[in-house]
Amino acid sequence: MLNGSDEYLSKTPTAGNRTTWTYSIWALRDTLSTSQCLLAGGTSGNDDTTLHFNSDKIQIYDYTGSINFNLNSTSTYISVDRWYHFLFVYDSTQATSSDRIKIYVDGTQITAFDTETYPSQNYQSRISSNSTHAIGRKHNTGSEFLDGKIAEVYFIDGQAKAPSDFGYDNGGTWTPKAYAGTFGSEGFYLDFENSSDLGADVSGNNNDWTTNNIDSSNQSTDVPPSIIVDLMSIDFNTTTRGVYIYDEVTTTITDSFAHPNNNPSGATYDGSNLITCGEAGSTDRIYIHSGISSTISDSFASPDASPNGLTYDGTDLISSSRAAGNIFIHDGITSTVQSSYNGPDLYHSGLAHDGTNLISTGFNGDKIYIHSGLSSTITDSFSTPGTVPYGLTYDGKHLLSCDYGTNRIYMHDGISSTIIHSFATPGNDASGLATTGSPW
């Protein structure tokens, strides 16, 4: 949250690729009809590339004594109660001039401009130069301070990316998703999750930004739509058979219902529907729910006894058996199994997928295993935070695990053994986890 008067982030990077880059940012403004800066870089007002709200329009321009390029949208963006996603794609290497800068708002390319001047081929912008850069105000003057909130800030050095790399259409609402590509040497990702270091780059590049007049009080729980993730947990207990839906940020229970199986044991989400499984004796089944509700639209027998783990990779359902330690790759979301193998644990109790790799856990070895793709090859593993690991899920940013022994849900720092926070489950015998956050 930036106050519009003296709060901003700044950095002087090492020079990166000045002909090709991508900048993605979510913004919600509290004040309209003023110029407010999303990103600017250069040495002075006469050496300047700026991406900003020009009053209520979106503009990108470059000025070095004269205008080198200038795109100023015809459309205005005047809602103060909603988040917008802005994507600026700069690639001056393109032969066609209109392909050298593209601006997208909520996944849709802007094609109507009041001013439309493109850079010459291979023109080097001030962005990604070895000069002062700022987010939330102009780089060289105390002006154009942003009054509002920003989130999910990505800079990709040396690549022209697409809107689908940063978001997806979720039932008509453009929502963020985790970027899964590489960043380039000067790329960065600001997720603003560390309240003591809000300028921390979490891309792995350590291209941290300096916070100016910003402290932990600037952190906000008002976030873009898909960051408000629904987390779903299942209670293995035969009496309660509870399915609980939470707001992941506040951990507040927003809904609950009973599961149709006496021993519900696993869960995943396919982007539209909750999918669960249960292992009550002869009724070892996988259930397709209607949305996130108690209504079952379809079900089929699990491929092995005692199904526990479920996940979805964007195409196929993956399930695991606690009885024999097998992992099954289904054909879509059907009972047909394309392939299977013995997993790394004898009692496979949880599965997740991070958009690239399968993640599994089991309570024989009490470890979490990172697979290579969907294969049986294990590239890494670490100990679980509890005593009897069961459910796993991945929300696009964090691995979450639940534990049957401690009856707690744990949020991991990325996909690691470090725990950011944990909370008690509402019932007994926590066994399954799913989230509406999407890595694919």
N, C-alpha and C positions, 0 to 999 in steps of 0.2 A: 504494500500500500504506500503510495507516494503522495506527498501533501501539496504539490503544485507550487511550492515556494523555494525550497532549498534542499530537497532530497533527490539524490540521483546516484548512479553507479558510473565508475570511470575506469579506464584502462588504456595503456599504451602498449599495443601488442608488437611482437616481432612481425615484420612484413610477411603476409601470406600471399595467396593467389588473388590478385586485384582485378582479374578479368572474369573470374567465375566464382560465385558464392551464392549461398542461400541463407536468408534470415527469416525465422519463424517466431512469432510472438502472439500471445493472447493478451488482450487489453480490455479493460472496462473503465470508462472515464466517468468522473463525478462532475466535471465542468465541461460545457460545450462552448462553441463559437470562439475558441482561442487556439492558437498554434501550440501544439504539444509534441515533444520529440520522442520517437521510438528508438532511434539509433542515429548517431551522427559521428563523423570522423574527419580529421584533417588537421592542418597546422594553424589555420586562422579562418576568418570569415571570407577570405579570398582563396581559400584552399579547403574545400568543403563538400562532402557528400552527406546529404540529410534524408532520412526517412521519417516522415512526421504526419501528424494531423495538420493540414493547412486550413485553419478554422475547423470545419467539420468534414473536409474532404481529405482523401489520402494522397500524399505527394511524395515522390522521390526526385531529387535533383542533385546536380553536381555543378559547382561554380568555382572557377579559378580566374576571376577577373571578367569572365563571360560564361554564359551558360553552355555546358557541354552536353547535358541531357536534362530533361524535365518532363515528368509525367504527373499530371494533376487530375484526379478523377472528377468526373461529372457528378457521380453519386455522392451523397452525404451520408454520414454515419452518426446519427444523432440520438441513439438510445443510451441513456445513462443507467439503465437497469439490466443490461445484458452484456455478455462477453462477446467480443469479436475475435476471430482468428485472422491475422494478417500474415501473408507469406510473400516475401520479396525474392524473386529469382533473377539474379544478374549473371548474364553470360554474353559478354561482348565479343566472343569468338564466333558467334553465329553469323552466317552469311546474310540472312534476312534481318533487316534492322529491327523490325517489330518483335523478333524472337530474342532480342538482346536484353530486354527487361520485361518481366511478367509479374503482375501483382494479382494476388488472389485474396478474396475475402470469404471466409467460411467455405473454402473449397471451390469457389467459382471465380473464374478469371475476370478481371475488370477489362472491358474492351472499349468503354466510352470515356474520353478524356477531354477536359476543357483545353488543356495544353498537352501536346504529344510530340516530344522531341527525343529521339533515341540517340545513344552514344555511337560514335564511329566504331568501326570494327577494331577489336582488340584494345579499346580504350580502357585505361586503368583507373578504377574508381579510387576515392580516398578511403573508402571502407576497406579494411584489411591491409592498410598501409602502416608503416611504423610511425604513427602519429597518434595524438590524443583521440580517444573514442569515448562516447558517453551514451548511456541509456537513461532516459527520463529527463534530459535537458540537452541543449546544444553543447557541443564539445568545447567551444572556445569562449562562450559568454554565459552569464547567468541568466539565460532566457529560455523560453519554451519548456518550462518545467511541466512534467506530466502530473496532473491531478487525477489520481485513480489507482487502478491495480493492474499489475502485469503478472503473467504466469507462463510457465513452459517455454522459456526463451532458448532457442537453438540458433547457432551459427555453424554452417557447414562450409568449410574452406575448400575451394577447388572443385565443387560439384554443384550442378543445377538440379535441384530436387523437385518433386511433384507434391501437390497437396496431400495425396494419399500416403506419403511418407510420414505425415504428422497428424492426420486426422481421418475420420471416416463418417459417413452418413448413418446416424443411428436413429432410424425411424423418422427422418426429416430434420433431425437436429445434428449439426456439425459438431463433432466432439473429438477431443484429443486422443491420440494413441501414442505409445512409446515409439520413438524413432529407433530403427534397428540397424541403420547403416553406419558407415565410418564417418569421422568428423574432419579429417585433414589436420595438419599440424596446428593450425591456429583456430580450429573449431572449438566450440564450447556448448555447454548445456547448463542453464541456471534453473534449478527446480525450486529454490527458495525454501527448502525443507529444514535446513539447519538454522535455527533461529539465532544462534551465536555467530554465524558466518553466512549471511544471506547472499554474499557475492561468490560463494564457492561454486566452481565449475565441477560438475559431477560426470563429465564425459569421459574422464580418464586422462585428459590432457593437462589438468591442473592449470588451465588458463583462467585463474580466478580474477574477479573484478573487485575494485575498491568500493566500499559503501561509504557514501558521504552523507552525514547527518541521519543515518539509518541505524536502527537497533532492533532488538527483538520485538518491540511493540509494533513494528511495521508489518510483521507477519500476519496474514489474514487467513481465515477459514472460508472466505467467500471466494470460490474457485470455479473455473470453467466446468461445463456440464458433465463431461465424462470423468473428471477427477472426483466428482461426487459419486463414488462407486458403491453399489450395493454388494455387501458381503453376505453370503449365505452359509450357515453352518447346520450340521445334522447331529442329532443326539441318538446314539446307538441304543439307548435305554429302551427296553421293551414296554415300559409303562408310558413314558411321555412321547416317544417316537417323534420328537419335535424337529421341525424345520424352522429356523430362525433367520430373518432378514434384518440386516443392520445397515445404517449409514456408516461406511467405513471410516470416515473422518471422526465422527463423534462416538461411534460404537453404540449408538442408540438403536434399540430394536424398533423397527417400523412395522413389522408384521410377523406372524408365525402361524403354523398350521401343522396338523398331524400327518405323518408319512403313511402311505398305504401298507408298507411292509413292517412287520413286527421288529425287525432289526435293520433299520436304514443305516447304510454304511459308507456311501460315497456320493460325490456330487461334482458337477461341472456345469458350464453355461455355454451355449453355442451361438450367442449373439441375439437369440430370440427366446429360447426356452431353457428352463432349468432341466437338467438330466440327472437322475439319481439312481442308486442301486440299493438293493437290500439282500440279506443273506439268511432269511428265516427258513432254514431247512429245505423243504421241497420247493420253496418259492424264491429261489435265487434268481432275481430278475433285475432288468434295467428298465427304468421308467422315463418316459418323455412327458414332461409337464406342459400344460398350456401356459406359456409365459412363465411367470414366477408365481404359481398358484398351486393349490392342492388338486386341481383338475388334471387327470391323467389322460392324455390324448392317444398314447400308444405305450406298449411295453413288449418286451421279449426276453426270453431266457438268456441268462449270462452264459458265456462260453465255458465257464468252469465254476465249481462250487465256491462259495464264500467270496463273492465279488466285493472288493473294497475300494480300490482306486479308480477314479474316472478323470479324464481330461479330454480336451478337444483341441486340435491343431489348426482349425480353420477349415478343414476338409473332412477329416476322419475322427471318429471317436476312438479313444484308447482306454482300455480297461485292464485291471489287474486282479489277481486272485490271491487272497490271503492263505488259501488252503495249500496251493502248490508253488506259489511264487512265480506264476506265469504272468507275462504281459502280452496283451492281445491288441493288434492293430485292426480295427474294424473297417469295413467298406462303407464309408459314409457313416451315418448314424443308423446302422442296421445290425442284425444279428450275424451277418456274414463276416467272417474273419479272414483278412487277407494274409496275415502272417502272425507268428507268435514266437516267443522265446522265454527261456528262464531268466528272470531278472537277477540283480545282484544280491537280493535279500530273500530269505526263505519265506517270510511273511510280508508280502507287499501290501501295504495298507493305504498308500496315498500316491497320487500322480498329479503333475502339473505340466504345462507347456509354456515356454517363454517366447514363442514366436519362431524359434529356431530349434531348440533342444528340448527333449523330454527330461523331466525331473521326477525322480521317484524316491520313496522312503519305505522303510519297513521296520518292524519292532523286534526283529531278531538281532540285527546289528546296530539298531538305533542310530542310523545315519541317513543323510540326504545325499542322493547320488545325481550327478549331472551326466546325462547321456550325450553321445555324439549324434545329433539329429534324433531319429526315433530308434536308433540301433541299440544293441546290447553293450556297445563299447562305452565304458565309463571314463570321462575325462577329468572328473574331480569329485570329491565327496567331503562332507564335514559332519560333525556330530549334531544331533538334534538338541533343541533347547530343553525338552522335557524328558519324560521317562518311558512313555509308550506312544511313539509318533503314529498319527493316523492321517488326517486329511492334509492335502497341499493344494494351493492355488497360486496363481500369479496375476497381479492386477495391472500389468503393463509397466510397473516400476519396482514393485516389491514382491518377493516371495512371502506367502503367508502359510503358516503351519498350525495345526492344532494337535493337542496331545490328550489321549484318552486317560492317562495317569494323573496329570495335573489339572485337567479340565480347563485349559487355557488356550487362547489363540495368540499366536506370536507373529508380529510383523518384522520381517528381516530387512536389513539394510541391503537393498538390491537382492542379489542371490548370493548370500553369504551367511556365515554363522552368527554375525553380529545382529543383535535384537534391538530394534528401535523402541518398541513398546509391546506390551502384552495386556490382555484383559481376560477375565473369567468368562466362561461360557454360561448361558443361563440355565442349562440343564446339567445332566450327568452324562459321562461317557462320550465326550466330543469325538466324532468319527469322520466327518466329511466337511469339505470346504469348497465353495465356488465363489466367483466374483464376476460382476458385469464389466470390469475393466478388461480391455481386449488388447492382447499383444499382436494380433494378426489383422 
